[in-house]
Amino acid sequence: MLAQLFKSSRNVHPAPTPGKVRFVGAGPGDPDLLTLKALDALQAADVVIHDGLVPNQIVLLARKAVKIIPVGKKGFGHHTPQEEINARIVENALQGHTVVRLKGGDPTVFARLDEEIEAVEAADLTYDIVPGITAASASLSAIGQSLTKRGRNASARILTGHDMKGFADHDWRALAQSGEVAAIYMGKRAARFIQGRLLMHGAAPDTPVTLVENASRADQRILATTLTQLPDLVDQADPKGPALMLWGLSPRDAAAQDILVQELA
């Protein structure tokens, strides 16, 4: 009898059924570039854990969410440790919630997705990935160019200016060749380092380089220059928002470059 009472008392508050985790790409910032699948995920979310670069207009689409948790990461600024982010994702999902881990751009591009998936798998939780438009695509659209062009380059690189050890090293000799194109994330603070490495390996000083700050947003800014002038332009323009560097490309509209020169004079 006592055993039955004890057993029934343990079932009064059974452990919640684990929820699931959805890694969702918020796109580059313009809410109109959010995918329909991403919108559906947000509107079905119980908990949203979002990057600091995701605009409020997108975060607020999660009307059902009982928790909105910002976990901002900004270069050389406020930083939420990755281990803490992992713990929050797992904790909320184990409580039975549908957790949307909302990432700027696309979750699969420089977004530490693998580390978060490993934490989710270790907790025996289920997950899915909802891709988003990455900053490179939005930046290329802003300058009217494509990452690959027949007769110019049959391959292109997606690089980061920083890694966990500081400035990131790459195959600069290959990148310095004529006709090479690259989208460089997190490169504005590494501009002088990137310039030095490319010149050291034979890059033409007049190779075009374009920075697109806040791609796709209302305050988007396009900064067109050459390798020789790159660090000085970054210092003078002092971009505060996220900026993507397009190596080997200039804006298609020459008039836009004239306007930028006047703004930075």
C-alpha positions as CSV (number, residue, x, y, z in Angstrom):
1,M,0.0,0.0,0.0
2,L,2.8,2.4,1.0
3,A,4.7,1.5,-2.2
4,Q,1.6,2.3,-4.3
5,L,1.1,5.7,-2.6
6,F,4.8,6.5,-3.1
7,K,4.7,5.5,-6.7
8,S,1.6,7.6,-7.4
9,S,3.0,10.6,-5.5
10,R,6.1,10.5,-7.8
11,N,3.8,10.8,-10.9
12,V,2.0,13.9,-9.6
13,H,4.6,16.1,-11.3
14,P,6.1,14.0,-14.0
15,A,9.2,15.3,-15.8
16,P,8.3,17.5,-18.8
17,T,8.5,15.9,-22.3
18,P,11.6,17.4,-23.9
19,G,11.0,20.0,-26.5
20,K,13.1,20.6,-29.6
21,V,15.6,23.1,-30.9
22,R,15.4,25.0,-34.2
23,F,18.4,26.8,-35.5
24,V,16.9,29.6,-37.6
25,G,18.6,32.0,-40.0
26,A,17.3,35.6,-39.5
27,G,18.9,36.8,-42.8
28,P,21.0,39.9,-43.1
29,G,18.7,42.3,-41.3
30,D,15.9,43.3,-43.7
31,P,12.7,41.7,-42.3
32,D,11.4,41.3,-45.9
33,L,14.3,38.9,-46.5
34,L,13.2,36.5,-43.7
35,T,12.1,33.2,-45.3
36,L,8.5,31.9,-44.8
37,K,9.9,28.9,-42.9
38,A,11.8,31.1,-40.6
39,L,8.7,33.2,-39.9
40,D,6.7,30.0,-39.2
41,A,9.4,28.8,-36.7
42,L,9.4,32.2,-34.9
43,Q,5.7,32.3,-34.6
44,A,5.6,28.8,-33.2
45,A,8.5,29.3,-30.7
46,D,8.1,29.1,-26.9
47,V,11.6,30.5,-26.4
48,V,13.8,32.6,-28.7
49,I,17.6,32.9,-28.0
50,H,18.9,35.4,-30.4
51,D,22.1,37.1,-31.5
52,G,22.7,40.8,-30.8
53,L,22.7,41.6,-34.5
54,V,19.2,40.3,-35.2
55,P,16.9,43.4,-35.5
56,N,14.1,43.8,-33.0
57,Q,11.5,43.9,-35.9
58,I,12.4,40.2,-36.5
59,V,12.7,39.1,-32.9
60,L,9.2,40.6,-32.2
61,L,7.7,38.3,-34.8
62,A,7.9,35.6,-32.1
63,R,4.6,36.7,-30.5
64,K,3.9,33.4,-28.7
65,A,7.3,33.2,-27.0
66,V,7.3,33.2,-23.2
67,K,11.0,34.0,-23.1
68,I,13.2,36.2,-25.3
69,I,16.8,35.7,-24.4
70,P,19.5,38.0,-26.1
71,V,23.0,36.4,-26.2
72,G,24.9,39.1,-28.1
73,K,28.4,38.7,-29.4
74,K,30.2,41.7,-30.8
75,G,33.8,41.9,-31.8
76,F,35.9,43.4,-29.1
77,G,32.7,44.2,-27.1
78,H,30.0,42.5,-25.1
79,H,30.4,38.7,-25.3
80,T,28.2,35.9,-24.1
81,P,30.4,32.8,-23.6
82,Q,29.5,30.0,-26.0
83,E,29.2,27.6,-23.1
84,E,26.5,29.7,-21.6
85,I,24.6,29.9,-24.9
86,N,24.8,26.1,-25.2
87,A,23.5,25.7,-21.6
88,R,20.5,28.0,-22.2
89,I,19.5,26.2,-25.3
90,V,19.6,22.8,-23.7
91,E,18.0,24.0,-20.4
92,N,15.0,25.5,-22.1
93,A,14.5,22.6,-24.4
94,L,14.6,20.1,-21.6
95,Q,11.8,22.0,-19.9
96,G,9.6,21.0,-22.8
97,H,9.9,24.2,-24.9
98,T,10.3,24.7,-28.6
99,V,13.5,26.7,-28.7
100,V,14.4,28.9,-31.7
101,R,18.1,29.7,-31.7
102,L,17.9,32.8,-34.0
103,K,21.1,33.7,-35.8
104,G,21.9,36.6,-38.0
105,G,22.4,35.6,-41.7
106,D,22.6,31.8,-42.2
107,P,23.2,29.4,-39.3
108,T,25.7,27.4,-41.3
109,V,28.1,30.3,-42.1
110,F,30.5,31.4,-39.3
111,A,27.8,31.0,-36.6
112,R,29.2,28.3,-34.4
113,L,26.4,26.0,-35.3
114,D,28.4,22.8,-34.8
115,E,29.2,23.6,-31.2
116,E,25.5,24.2,-30.4
117,I,24.4,21.1,-32.3
118,E,26.9,19.0,-30.3
119,A,25.4,20.3,-27.0
120,V,21.9,19.6,-28.2
121,E,22.8,16.0,-29.3
122,A,24.6,15.4,-26.0
123,A,21.3,16.2,-24.2
124,D,19.4,13.8,-26.6
125,L,17.3,16.6,-28.0
126,T,16.0,16.8,-31.5
127,Y,16.8,19.8,-33.8
128,D,16.4,21.1,-37.3
129,I,18.1,23.9,-39.3
130,V,16.2,26.6,-41.1
131,P,18.7,28.4,-43.5
132,G,18.7,32.1,-44.1
133,I,20.2,34.6,-46.5
134,T,23.8,35.2,-45.6
135,A,25.5,38.6,-45.5
136,A,27.6,37.8,-48.5
137,S,24.5,37.3,-50.7
138,A,23.0,40.6,-49.5
139,S,26.2,42.5,-49.9
140,L,26.7,41.2,-53.5
141,S,23.2,42.2,-54.3
142,A,23.8,45.7,-52.9
143,I,26.7,46.3,-55.3
144,G,25.1,44.6,-58.3
145,Q,27.8,41.9,-58.6
146,S,28.0,38.2,-58.4
147,L,30.5,36.0,-56.5
148,T,31.4,34.0,-59.6
149,K,31.5,35.2,-63.2
150,R,32.1,33.1,-66.4
151,G,35.6,33.9,-67.7
152,R,36.7,35.6,-64.5
153,N,36.6,33.1,-61.6
154,A,35.2,29.5,-61.5
155,S,35.6,29.4,-57.7
156,A,35.3,31.9,-54.8
157,R,36.2,31.9,-51.2
158,I,34.2,32.7,-48.0
159,L,36.7,33.7,-45.3
160,T,36.7,35.2,-41.8
161,G,39.0,38.0,-40.8
162,H,39.1,36.7,-37.2
163,D,39.2,33.2,-35.7
164,M,39.6,32.1,-32.1
165,K,43.3,32.9,-32.1
166,G,43.0,36.4,-33.5
167,F,43.5,37.5,-37.1
168,A,42.8,34.5,-39.3
169,D,45.5,33.3,-41.8
170,H,44.6,32.0,-45.2
171,D,46.2,31.0,-48.5
172,W,47.1,34.6,-49.3
173,R,49.3,33.7,-52.3
174,A,46.3,32.1,-54.0
175,L,44.0,34.9,-53.1
176,A,46.4,37.5,-54.4
177,Q,46.2,36.2,-57.9
178,S,44.4,38.3,-60.5
179,G,40.7,37.6,-60.9
180,E,40.3,36.0,-57.4
181,V,37.1,36.9,-55.5
182,A,36.3,36.5,-51.8
183,A,33.7,37.4,-49.3
184,I,35.4,38.2,-46.0
185,Y,33.4,38.2,-42.8
186,M,34.5,40.1,-39.7
187,G,37.2,41.8,-41.7
188,K,36.9,45.5,-40.9
189,R,39.3,45.3,-37.8
190,A,41.6,43.1,-39.7
191,A,41.9,45.5,-42.7
192,R,45.5,46.4,-42.3
193,F,46.5,42.8,-41.6
194,I,44.7,41.6,-44.7
195,Q,46.3,44.4,-46.8
196,G,49.7,43.5,-45.6
197,R,49.3,39.8,-46.3
198,L,48.0,40.3,-49.8
199,L,50.6,42.9,-50.8
200,M,53.3,40.6,-49.4
201,H,52.1,37.8,-51.7
202,G,52.0,39.9,-54.8
203,A,48.4,41.3,-55.0
204,A,48.0,44.3,-57.3
205,P,47.7,47.5,-55.2
206,D,44.8,48.7,-57.3
207,T,42.7,45.5,-56.8
208,P,39.2,46.7,-55.9
209,V,37.8,46.1,-52.4
210,T,34.3,47.0,-51.3
211,L,32.9,47.0,-47.7
212,V,29.2,46.8,-47.3
213,E,28.0,47.9,-43.8
214,N,24.6,46.8,-42.5
215,A,23.8,45.0,-45.8
216,S,20.1,45.1,-46.7
217,R,19.1,47.5,-43.9
218,A,17.9,51.0,-44.1
219,D,21.3,52.3,-42.9
220,Q,23.2,50.2,-45.4
221,R,26.5,51.9,-46.5
222,I,28.8,50.9,-49.4
223,L,32.4,51.8,-49.2
224,A,34.4,51.2,-52.4
225,T,38.2,51.4,-52.5
226,T,41.3,49.6,-53.5
227,L,43.8,47.4,-51.6
228,T,46.2,50.3,-51.2
229,Q,43.6,52.6,-49.6
230,L,41.7,49.9,-47.6
231,P,42.9,50.5,-44.0
232,D,42.7,54.3,-44.4
233,L,39.2,54.1,-45.7
234,V,38.1,51.8,-42.8
235,D,39.7,54.2,-40.3
236,Q,38.0,57.2,-41.8
237,A,34.6,55.7,-42.4
238,D,34.7,54.0,-39.0
239,P,31.8,51.5,-39.7
240,K,30.0,50.7,-36.5
241,G,27.7,48.0,-37.8
242,P,28.5,44.6,-39.2
243,A,30.5,45.0,-42.4
244,L,31.4,42.4,-45.1
245,M,34.5,42.9,-47.3
246,L,34.3,41.9,-50.9
247,W,37.7,41.2,-52.3
248,G,38.2,41.8,-56.0
249,L,34.8,43.5,-56.6
250,S,33.6,47.1,-56.9
251,P,30.1,48.4,-57.2
252,R,28.7,48.0,-60.7
253,D,27.4,51.6,-60.7
254,A,30.4,53.9,-61.1
255,A,28.3,56.9,-60.0
256,A,27.9,55.2,-56.6
257,Q,31.7,55.2,-56.1
258,D,31.8,59.0,-56.9
259,I,29.2,59.6,-54.2
260,L,31.2,57.6,-51.7
261,V,34.4,59.4,-52.4
262,Q,32.6,62.7,-51.7
263,E,31.2,61.4,-48.5
264,L,34.6,60.3,-47.2
265,A,36.5,63.3,-48.4
